[in-house]
Amino acid sequence: MKAFNRIIICFSFAFISCSAVKTSEIYGKEMEIVDNVRSRVMIKHFNASDKNKSFLTFTSGFDNFITVKNDDSIVLNEKSKTMPMLGLTNSCLIFNNKEVTIIIDNKQTIKLNKQQLPKYKFIYVGKDKNHYKIEYTNNAKSFQ
């Protein structure tokens, strides 16, 4: 009976660890914002020239209800699905000097690195099953 209980416990741990949410962070060079047309247009159009504002963009792999909290304010709260031809899901403007929390399907919570956030103008979040890749950069990407 003890052996049977051990087997059940081992399988439980294996199942839980396989379904756990994984997050990886990639940091670009800490430099001035890359001066290209894309970056200039986005910053001007969204009035984001203040150093305490950044763009949070969800890229590929999403078909989820996404909530983004900026301290106590909700900046995004909607069902979002990746547009396959673009590899783009949704985006919003955040204050990078405040805590940013991303909630996926009211189940998984991701907190952005509050110390690194003010150094970057563009934050990209991609998803591959239960693995979330967060990229901090000062270079705006194109989606075509």
C-alpha positions as CSV (number, residue, x, y, z in Angstrom):
1,M,0.0,0.0,0.0
2,K,2.9,2.4,0.8
3,A,4.4,1.7,-2.6
4,F,1.1,2.5,-4.3
5,N,0.8,5.8,-2.4
6,R,4.4,6.8,-3.5
7,I,3.6,6.0,-7.1
8,I,0.5,8.2,-6.9
9,I,2.5,11.1,-5.3
10,C,5.2,10.8,-8.0
11,F,2.7,11.0,-10.8
12,S,1.0,13.9,-9.1
13,F,4.3,15.9,-9.0
14,A,5.1,15.0,-12.6
15,F,1.6,16.1,-13.8
16,I,1.8,19.4,-11.8
17,S,5.3,20.3,-13.0
18,C,4.3,19.6,-16.6
19,S,1.4,21.9,-16.5
20,A,3.1,24.7,-14.6
21,V,3.4,28.1,-16.2
22,K,6.9,29.1,-17.2
23,T,8.1,32.6,-17.8
24,S,11.4,33.8,-19.3
25,E,12.6,37.3,-19.6
26,I,14.9,38.8,-22.3
27,Y,16.5,42.2,-21.9
28,G,17.7,44.3,-24.7
29,K,20.5,46.8,-24.5
30,E,19.9,49.7,-22.1
31,M,20.3,52.5,-24.6
32,E,18.3,55.3,-26.0
33,I,15.2,54.5,-27.9
34,V,16.1,53.2,-31.4
35,D,15.4,56.1,-33.7
36,N,13.4,54.6,-36.5
37,V,10.2,55.6,-38.2
38,R,8.2,52.9,-36.4
39,S,9.3,54.1,-33.0
40,R,8.8,57.8,-33.7
41,V,5.3,57.2,-35.1
42,M,4.2,55.1,-32.2
43,I,5.5,57.5,-29.6
44,K,4.0,60.5,-31.3
45,H,0.7,59.0,-32.1
46,F,0.1,57.7,-28.5
47,N,1.7,60.7,-26.8
48,A,4.2,58.4,-25.1
49,S,7.3,60.6,-25.2
50,D,7.3,60.8,-21.3
51,K,10.0,58.5,-20.0
52,N,7.5,56.9,-17.6
53,K,5.4,55.5,-20.4
54,S,6.0,52.2,-22.2
55,F,4.1,50.1,-24.8
56,L,3.1,46.6,-23.7
57,T,2.4,44.4,-26.7
58,F,1.1,40.8,-26.8
59,T,2.5,39.0,-29.7
60,S,1.8,35.4,-30.8
61,G,0.1,32.4,-29.2
62,F,-2.9,34.1,-27.5
63,D,-6.6,33.2,-27.5
64,N,-7.3,34.3,-24.0
65,F,-9.0,36.9,-21.8
66,I,-6.2,39.3,-20.9
67,T,-6.2,41.8,-18.0
68,V,-3.4,44.3,-17.5
69,K,-3.3,46.2,-14.2
70,N,-1.1,49.2,-13.8
71,D,-1.1,49.5,-10.0
72,D,-4.8,49.7,-9.2
73,S,-5.9,50.8,-12.7
74,I,-7.0,48.4,-15.3
75,V,-5.6,49.3,-18.7
76,L,-6.6,46.3,-20.7
77,N,-9.5,43.8,-19.9
78,E,-10.7,41.9,-22.9
79,K,-10.7,38.6,-24.9
80,S,-7.7,38.8,-27.2
81,K,-6.8,36.5,-30.1
82,T,-3.6,36.5,-32.1
83,M,-4.1,37.6,-35.7
84,P,-2.3,34.8,-37.5
85,M,-1.1,36.9,-40.5
86,L,0.4,39.5,-38.2
87,G,1.6,37.6,-35.2
88,L,0.0,40.4,-33.1
89,T,-2.6,40.1,-30.4
90,N,-3.2,43.3,-28.5
91,S,-1.3,46.2,-27.0
92,C,-1.7,49.0,-24.5
93,L,0.2,51.9,-23.0
94,I,1.5,51.5,-19.4
95,F,3.2,53.6,-16.8
96,N,6.5,52.0,-16.3
97,N,7.1,53.5,-12.9
98,K,4.2,51.6,-11.4
99,E,3.7,47.9,-10.8
100,V,2.4,46.0,-13.9
101,T,0.5,42.8,-13.5
102,I,-0.8,40.6,-16.4
103,I,-3.6,38.2,-15.7
104,I,-4.4,35.5,-18.3
105,D,-7.9,33.9,-18.2
106,N,-8.2,35.0,-14.5
107,K,-5.9,32.1,-13.7
108,Q,-2.3,32.9,-14.4
109,T,-0.6,36.0,-13.1
110,I,2.6,37.5,-14.5
111,K,4.3,40.5,-12.8
112,L,6.7,42.5,-14.9
113,N,10.1,43.3,-13.5
114,K,9.5,46.7,-11.8
115,Q,13.2,47.5,-11.6
116,Q,13.9,46.9,-15.3
117,L,10.6,48.3,-16.7
118,P,11.6,52.0,-16.7
119,K,14.7,51.3,-18.8
120,Y,12.6,50.1,-21.8
121,K,10.0,51.7,-24.0
122,F,8.7,48.5,-25.6
123,I,7.7,45.3,-23.8
124,Y,6.6,42.2,-25.9
125,V,4.8,39.2,-24.4
126,G,4.6,36.0,-26.4
127,K,3.1,32.7,-25.5
128,D,3.8,29.1,-26.5
129,K,1.4,26.8,-24.6
130,N,2.3,27.5,-20.9
131,H,5.5,29.3,-21.6
132,Y,5.5,33.1,-21.6
133,K,8.4,35.0,-23.1
134,I,8.7,38.7,-22.1
135,E,11.1,40.8,-24.1
136,Y,12.2,44.3,-22.8
137,T,13.6,46.5,-25.6
138,N,14.0,50.0,-26.9
139,N,13.4,49.0,-30.5
140,A,9.8,48.9,-31.9
141,K,9.0,45.8,-33.8
142,S,7.0,45.6,-37.0
143,F,4.0,43.3,-37.5
144,Q,3.1,42.5,-41.0
